[in-house]
Amino acid sequence: MPKYRSFTTTQGRNMSGARSLWRATGMTDEDFKKPIIAVVNSYSQFVPGHIHLNEVGKIISKEIQKSGGVAKEFNTIAIDDGIAMGHSGMLYSLPSRELISDSIEYVINAHCADAMICISNCDKITPGMLMATLRLNIPSVFISGGPMEAGKIQKNNKTIKIDLVDAIIHGGETNKSDDFLKNIELSACPTCGSCSGMFTANSMNCLTEVMGLSLPGNGTLLATHIDRKNLFIKSAKTIIKITEEYYKKNNKNVLPRNIANKESFENAMILDIAMGGSTNTILHLLAAAQEAKVDFKMSDINELSKKIPHICKVSPSTSRYHVEDVHRAGGVMGILGELNRFNLLHKNTRNILQLNLEETLNKYDILSTKNLDIINMFQAGPGGIRTTKPYSQDFRWKTLDNDRKKGCIRSCKYAYSQDGGLAVLYGNLAKNGCIIKTAGIDKENYIFSGIAKVYESQEEAVNAILHGKIKPGNIIVIRYEGPKGGPGMQEMLYPTTYLKSMRLDKTCALITDGRFSGGTSGISIGHISPEAANKGIIALVKNNDIIDINIPQRIIHLDITDKELSNRVLEEESKGSLAYKPHNRKRYVSSALKTYAFFCTSADKGAVRDNKKISNI
């Protein structure tokens, strides 16, 4: 009998009770000789991107059974950021990541599963599963439900692509009719799957590809396409294969921590910078690195951001390209192929295919491969029919987008910029760093100086934007929205999007110790660390202060003297128990959120649990 975690001979008669209960589920003597594969689903009827994942779990479980394993399904919780956005529900989004990772650990260890396959799609679910995978370090494979098709409307006899952000923008415009808004609402999210732009869910699903924990195509192949079903089946076969490699052949190279090493984390960040992905991915990679026991920090990201070119611009940074277009251009492997041609990647990292990155690119890069099946897979495109049914269409483009000069994916020679789509800024306002998505900013705004307008909450800022209190040249400061101060570090898609509604996105900036949705663009700076609740300088900013932002030099600076800053520190500390707390903010904070706030680290550490607080237990 192989030494699986579930039924090893070393536990002998102690497993009799467990086997009795497993028999009640239909397991046979023959099944006890097979590995138990946990099929970790995130199916939820609340979550639009997940409405098809219950069926996905069944497909994967059936294939695991056929391939020689015993499949056991369980679900995690699933919060949809789009539904939670703009109200108190968003406070729960980031903390749910910790609950997801903990709950997976609980079930896997309590029931001694041998391996797992993680079915994810939405913003905090993929990172929560990733954290659990690296913590548990058993054979694991990731597979997402896939992105949705881009929404499309007809305007001036042209087909215009839209997404969720467009619906929010138009919702804030007072000159649009109810019929127009209804058309946008009906068109913006036309199919099942995660949002159609390079928002957090799709960014994270792309990153699991480059980290080597999911199969090529995972991040970009549409949820509606029949090829996505084929990817589910291939993933199920892969988890059986690597489980046998580990338990029967003692091949430790297939374990998550040996796949996702320091070089894999750097490759993931390089991809994110090159495609201008969500700023949230930085938060999640920093958190995952701690679970993997990998020394990967904000300073590493800062150095990478200076030398990686921005070669792929996708919604929300442009309305021209969505994830379906990235797939047609070769997907994640297409982007990595261009980076590899300029020697910008670690080529020896390995993946669940048991190939190194260079071997993987030789096989899957559309400019290198001779494999017609792979070319056929990257020709998979949108069906153009509104549907919640997955893998229900088989449309294929007649040609691939291999234009590396002006296409969706560019050669490094023709990059949008020679430094990447994400950047880390430092200065007196963010001593431990802050994050900006440069992919969504016009170059003329790379250097920006403005007058501070300070708000103690997202709600207060949104009210000011919609009621004309923000003027060109203002820098909106939203504080006490960090991991501890929020608590929960809610995403702020609404204030940045309403700036677009009010036509202020090119002439104003927004900075916060909170975070932004992957759907955010414009001069939006988040993750300011230390946060206000941790005595960060952002807590001391006053209305009409001048703030300087210099992206080329990676600087953010509050323009006051050291003496004035010292006076403000003394003034704040004189408030006693009210110091470094939001002024007159009315917000209910539950015990669950208070618990998260007590244990969480700052954004520059990934906003994860501070294990130092429990190290003596």
Helices and strands as residue ranges (DSSP letters): G 9-15, H 16-23, G 31-33, E 36-41, G 48-50, H 53-66, E 70-75, H 81-84, G 88-92, H 93-110, E 115-120, H 125-136, E 140-144, E 151-155, E 158-162, H 164-171, H 178-188, H 200-210, H 226-249, G 252-254, H 256-259, H 262-275, H 280-292, H 298-305, H 323-328, H 331-341, H 357-364, H 372-378, G 412-414, E 423-427, E 430-436, G 438-440, G 443-445, E 447-455, H 458-466, E 474-478, H 493-501, E 509-512, E 524-529, G 532-534, G 537-540, E 546-550, E 555-558, H 562-573, G 576-578, H 591-599, G 603-605, G 611-614
